[in-house]
Amino acid sequence: MKANPLVLLATAITAVIVALVELYKHNKKFKAFVDGMAKVAGDFFKGIGKWISQAWKYNEKDIRTSR
């Protein structure tokens, strides 16, 4: 039986996702690891947002004073 390679790829990706979800649900160490990584990523992107906001305000002030 020949299967379409894209179907096999989609099936493999689905199987990996299901396995990770089940591991997250049932393994406290893995859940803590994932939650920690999500917090770090969230803090990182909040920092980027704050930096962009400060840079925008600084440049906006600079533009207004140069007119």
C-alpha distance (Angstrom), angle and dihedral (degrees) to the residues before:
residue distance angle dihedral
M1 . . .
K2 3.80 . .
A3 3.79 117.0 .
N4 3.75 128.2 -161.8
P5 3.85 108.5 -102.9
L6 3.81 91.0 -133.9
V7 3.79 90.9 55.4
L8 3.81 89.6 50.5
L9 3.80 90.5 49.5
A10 3.81 92.5 49.0
T11 3.81 90.2 48.1
A12 3.81 92.0 50.1
I13 3.82 92.5 48.8
T14 3.81 90.6 48.3
A15 3.80 91.2 49.9
V16 3.83 91.9 51.0
I17 3.82 91.7 48.8
V18 3.81 92.1 48.8
A19 3.81 90.4 48.8
L20 3.81 92.4 50.5
V21 3.82 92.3 47.6
E22 3.79 91.2 51.1
L23 3.81 91.0 46.4
Y24 3.83 89.4 50.7
K25 3.80 90.9 50.7
H26 3.80 96.5 48.0
N27 3.82 108.1 29.3
K28 3.81 116.7 71.3
K29 3.82 95.1 -165.3
F30 3.81 92.9 50.9
K31 3.82 91.0 45.8
A32 3.81 91.1 51.2
F33 3.82 90.2 48.2
V34 3.82 93.2 50.5
D35 3.81 92.5 44.5
G36 3.81 89.9 50.7
M37 3.80 92.2 49.5
A38 3.81 90.7 49.3
K39 3.81 90.5 51.2
V40 3.80 92.1 49.6
A41 3.81 91.3 48.4
G42 3.81 90.9 48.4
D43 3.79 92.2 50.1
F44 3.81 90.2 47.9
F45 3.80 93.4 53.7
K46 3.81 91.9 44.3
G47 3.80 87.4 54.7
I48 3.79 91.2 50.4
G49 3.80 90.1 50.1
K50 3.79 91.4 50.1
W51 3.81 91.3 48.4
I52 3.82 92.3 50.2
S53 3.79 90.7 48.1
Q54 3.81 92.2 51.2
A55 3.81 92.0 45.9
W56 3.80 90.3 50.1
K57 3.81 92.3 50.6
Y58 3.80 91.5 47.4
N59 3.80 93.1 49.4
E60 3.79 92.5 43.3
K61 3.81 90.0 53.9
D62 3.80 89.9 47.4
I63 3.81 92.2 51.1
R64 3.81 93.4 49.2
T65 3.80 93.4 50.5
S66 3.82 93.0 48.8
R67 3.82 94.1 60.3
